[in-house]
Amino acid sequence: MEKIKRFIECLIPITGCNLKCGYCYVIQRNKRSLQSAVMKYSPEQIGLAMNKMRWGGTCYFSICGAGETILQKDIEEIVFNILKNGHYVNITTNGTITNQLNKILDKSLSFINHLHFSFSFHYLELLDKNLLDVFFDNVKKCKEKGASIMVQVNMCDEYLPYLEDMKNLCIKNIGAMPQIAATRKEMSGLQKIELLTSHTEQEYKMFGKSFNSPLFDFTMKNFNVKRKEFCYAGDWSGNLNLATGIFRRCYASCIHQDIFKNPKEKINFLAVGNHCGSSFCMNSSHFMSLGTIPSLQAPTYAHLRNRKESGWYTKEMENFLSGKLKDNNNEYSSFKKIICNSVGLIDNLIYFIYVRIKKNRRKNAY
Ligand code: SF4
């Protein structure tokens, strides 16, 4: 049974999308330029950089666009070049771009058991654009071909009158209710983050609870909780921009490396430690469930997403994503932890200054 070595959150900075959801983070930030990402490196070069030896073992690369991920040109080549190294790949998609999805499935059919799709169910846009059948046909097709799937809904006020319709549609088409993701209000810089709702947090939780979604329960439990434990992000996990090759330890880190330029160059893995610079772990359902903070008890990644009764995951995916990073990585010695924390303090300071400068520039621009 393969054990996960690292979890890498990958961004493709495409802002183009065929839908226009009111709660979209890109629209909230006013960054919807409908542009494709300019990829500095070819899919083949990305493939060379993902060599399993370099990464120390089998990793899980989770790819998400700033718009619709699979609209990106050559997405099927990028996914294939990562998979062929023996890694696992997640693609987050709105599930409506059939020709692009077909290209991915055709190209990676021989690695299909390592492919995971997170389908975002944007109900009102699908209804408005008459794409509900297209969406469910695509989800079912991925599952039939042998990929693992999960369907999730961004909980927000505009869906409240339709919650029962959404549940019933999912049960009818894919055998279970969707998982629920919490939706944030986009705010700049270091401010406390809020939920995107006019309701109280208690009411918001109640709406989500009716979906019996472990993903939602876990996300809400960790919402706005500042993490102070020793975090292995930067070593056991990381953030990678697939367009530029820039690898960062986590969101609030200034330490970076272009890991695509020279695929033979060693990647400088170093944990963030006790100095997480974020106000809370924005993607805790990924990082925490895979065990980036080993001292924290958390359900597995598979438990938060798979609807076992409907077999959304293959057996192989269920096994792989039920593992924890500490099963395949050694924790640091006390001395190494001291080094990490010293680097972390300086990194935090630089990040703080960087955010302040950015904020002031934005203010002056208005
Ligand atoms: S706790 Fe902080 S450093 Fe660790 S994964 Fe979460 S955001 Fe990143």
Residues whose N, C-alpha, C, O or C-beta is under 5 A from the ligand:
A	BS01	SF4	R227 C231 A233 C250 V272 C276 S278 F280 C281 M282 F287 T292
